[in-house]
Amino acid sequence: SIETDFRAWLTGYAGVTALVPAAAIAQNAVAEGTAPPYIVFEVARAPEYGIDNTVHATAVIVRTTCWATTPGAADAVADAVTAALAAQGVVITQRLSTFDAEIGFDGTVLSAEWWDT
């Protein structure tokens, strides 16, 4: 699946796992109590239909949030994720910063899109 492949791209890239253990890279949510830094990703799909109502391709949109205790640390993880995805030919289409006051962590959010044919 796209989710399995995406996680494998991150856990298989030394620049990512030098900063974030593979166990702290997860789809939708990490386990409660996971120490930062960690990576959470979400996947959306948008099928592209032809006139005959068949799916010609599917746009894949992945939002990845890199959480850490400081903005700089979150950015460093995001830079590693960006490099891991570039190695797969995937381009980051948006990057933004965030903060979650409830958990007290800073994050860098990356959006990436590609076609699954």
Protein Blocks (a to p, Z undefined) as FASTA:
>chain_A
ZZlmmmmmmmmpmklmmmmcfklgcehiacehiacddddddddddddddfkopafbdcdd
dddddddfbfklmmmmmmmmmmmmmmnopacfbdcddddfknopacdddddddddZZ
